[in-house]
């Protein structure tokens, strides 16, 4: 069922306050993976367009996805104002309004997709929620607004099961000539032209094309895993998918944490491999030049491409926390061009910027959970579904089952960076340092929770290592006994926190974008020095630039 518009409009205003377009571009307590982005006309403001993101909803903590699907949107003219549009679909009732499941629990819903078509001159939206219940694994839903609600339109006569051909991770696409195509598959990519009268069965006379591109057990570069998505760009059909990299490819182990693309002159191929759109491992290099993952090294990915105001973006998700079931919506700018019949799309960079293409404002409050660079002293093996950490990681926080009340408490909104052990590095790319570069000195005001381990945090600009061009700009000492730290003790909804002011120098003449890194050092190995909550720069004069949204 859909939340009443009047009820969530006020809520949306509150929710949009801190959704400022950084990475992740939605609030840090919201877990929307598998995001499919589209631009549709705002039904409440004819003539105005919004970006809508449709994804799964990691709400169950101990498994992928959730029991409902929600939508977030933003006006194309302001990608810093994301709005929660409410629950658009849940599979709970039969065609006749009776409970599908005896316990009243809704079905589990995986990655969806949507397409806008016109029927009798009216805009209609077909939504594919990818139901995981037996007998309802294929669902096609219909609605008359991009923000729903959507009602199932492919019930069988029994009113409890559905018909159709879609399998895992369905994608739906309408070509310029009005013909409609569907794509799906796990470890095998499938596609077919759809019957426009059902939107979920093969068009009479057409056939399903199985193995559209090769998977990891077959020859070639495609290495299809899952996450089908389709777009048309510069006259080319672009198939976006999760790709399993080969062992040693990019200098790392094999992983399906990479989003890739293939392109064709026809909607069902033949296809040409294009390359990588984004690598969720955030490939980087260590001090010795070795390729390393600088974010969570294991997980899955799903996303797509969208042009907004002349700029192309790749939408994807990242893993957070202790397990793989807390994924957040991410975005990165890419370039697109056509040369000699080849569609060239650049690889997006894994950053904290999101839609802030000129860099983050250092005077704004930066939640610690925006970190895009997280490494520990050693790389640990992956044991699904749990992540192993030797050092820093983003601590997933949730707002609970009581709705979105208190969603902007410090703990829920800031998603602290936890387990900051000796040898850990936490980084933020990038800050626009032009304004702060007019001064040689500043203060970095940080909120943290010391954990009784003696050590220090070293603040570096441009690189974690001086040998690679890094520049130390400040240090913070942490006492072994938290009460000995010269910090201001504070109270928040999440408990005791401390405020520390760190003198920062060497900033003069800085211009443009620069990354900031925090290096953790301690004689005590394997124990966390502190949890990080947020920080902001303050000019040495004490002048503070106001930030949007409440901190506590």
TAPE-V174462 format. One record per residue. PSI is psi as a letter, one per 20 degrees, with the letter a starting at -180 (* if undefined). BURIAL is b if it has 16 or more other ideal C-beta (glycine too) atoms within 10 Angstrom, else e. Layout:
# TAPE-V174462
PSI & BURIAL
PSI & BURIAL
This chain:
# TAPE-V174462
q & e
p & b
p & b
p & e
g & e
h & e
g & e
i & b
g & e
g & e
g & b
h & b
g & e
g & e
h & b
i & b
g & e
i & b
n & b
j & b
j & b
a & b
p & b
q & b
i & b
r & b
q & b
i & b
i & b
p & b
n & b
n & b
r & b
k & b
p & b
o & b
q & b
q & b
p & b
q & b
p & e
o & b
i & e
i & e
m & e
p & e
i & e
q & e
q & e
q & b
p & b
p & b
p & b
p & b
a & b
a & b
n & b
n & b
i & b
i & e
g & e
j & e
r & e
q & b
b & b
a & b
j & b
r & b
p & b
r & b
p & b
q & b
r & b
q & b
q & b
h & e
i & e
n & e
j & b
i & b
m & b
q & b
p & b
o & b
j & b
r & b
p & b
i & b
q & b
q & b
n & b
h & b
q & b
r & e
h & b
j & e
j & e
q & e
p & e
h & b
p & e
h & e
i & e
j & e
p & e
r & b
q & b
p & b
p & b
a & b
p & b
r & b
r & b
q & b
q & b
p & e
r & e
p & e
o & e
k & e
j & e
p & e
p & e
q & e
p & b
p & b
p & b
n & b
i & b
m & b
p & b
j & b
q & b
p & e
i & e
k & b
i & b
o & b
p & b
p & b
q & b
p & b
r & b
j & e
q & b
h & b
k & b
a & b
r & b
p & b
p & e
p & b
j & b
l & b
q & b
r & e
h & e
i & e
j & e
i & e
r & b
r & b
r & e
r & b
i & b
p & b
b & b
p & b
m & b
q & b
q & b
p & b
p & b
p & b
r & e
h & e
j & e
i & e
q & e
q & b
q & b
q & b
q & b
r & b
q & b
o & b
j & e
o & b
p & b
q & b
q & b
q & b
p & b
q & b
o & b
i & e
h & e
h & b
j & b
j & b
r & b
p & b
p & b
p & e
i & e
r & e
q & e
p & e
o & b
q & e
l & e
g & b
r & b
q & b
a & b
i & b
j & e
r & e
q & e
r & e
i & e
g & b
l & b
p & b
g & b
a & b
l & b
p & b
q & b
p & b
r & b
p & e
p & b
l & e
i & e
q & b
p & b
o & b
o & b
p & b
r & b
p & b
p & b
o & b
q & b
q & e
p & e
i & e
p & b
j & e
j & e
r & b
r & b
q & e
q & b
k & b
k & b
p & b
p & b
r & b
q & b
q & b
q & b
r & b
i & e
q & e
i & b
j & b
a & b
q & e
q & b
p & b
p & e
g & b
a & e
p & b
g & b
q & b
o & b
i & b
i & b
m & b
p & b
a & b
q & e
a & e
h & e
j & e
j & e
p & e
p & e
q & b
p & b
j & b
a & b
o & b
i & b
q & b
b & b
r & b
r & b
p & b
a & b
a & b
q & b
p & b
p & e
o & b
l & e
i & e
p & e
q & b
q & b
p & b
p & b
a & b
r & b
q & b
q & b
r & b
b & b
h & b
a & b
j & b
k & b
m & b
q & b
q & b
p & b
r & b
q & b
q & b
q & b
r & b
q & e
p & b
r & e
p & e
p & e
l & e
i & e
p & e
o & b
o & e
p & b
q & b
p & b
q & b
p & b
o & b
r & b
i & b
g & b
c & b
i & b
m & b
i & e
j & e
q & b
q & b
o & b
i & b
i & b
q & b
p & b
o & b
p & b
h & b
i & b
j & b
p & b
i & b
o & b
o & b
q & b
a & b
h & e
q & e
p & e
q & e
q & e
p & b
n & e
p & e
j & e
q & e
q & b
p & e
p & b
i & b
b & b
p & b
r & b
p & b
o & b
p & b
q & b
q & b
i & b
a & e
j & e
k & e
b & e
k & b
p & e
j & e
h & b
k & b
q & b
g & b
g & b
g & b
h & b
i & b
m & b
q & b
p & b
r & b
l & b
n & b
r & b
p & b
i & b
q & b
p & b
p & b
q & b
p & b
o & b
r & b
q & b
o & b
j & b
g & e
g & e
h & b
i & b
i & e
q & b
h & e
q & b
r & b
p & b
o & b
p & b
q & b
p & b
r & b
n & b
q & b
k & e
j & b
p & b
q & e
b & b
q & e
p & b
p & b
p & b
q & b
p & b
h & b
q & b
i & b
p & e
h & e
i & e
k & e
j & e
q & b
p & e
p & e
i & b
r & b
q & e
p & b
p & e
p & b
q & e
h & e
o & e
h & b
i & e
i & e
p & b
l & e
q & b
o & e
p & e
q & e
p & e
r & b
i & e
j & b
a & e
p & e
r & b
q & b
p & e
p & b
o & e
o & b
p & e
p & b
r & e
k & e
i & b
p & e
j & e
p & b
q & e
b & e
p & b
q & b
q & b
p & b
q & b
p & b
p & b
p & b
p & e
q & b
i & e
o & e
q & e
j & e
q & e
p & b
h & b
r & b
p & b
p & b
g & b
r & b
r & b
q & b
q & b
p & b
q & b
h & e
i & e
i & e
p & e
p & e
p & e
q & e
q & b
p & e
q & b
q & e
h & b
* & e
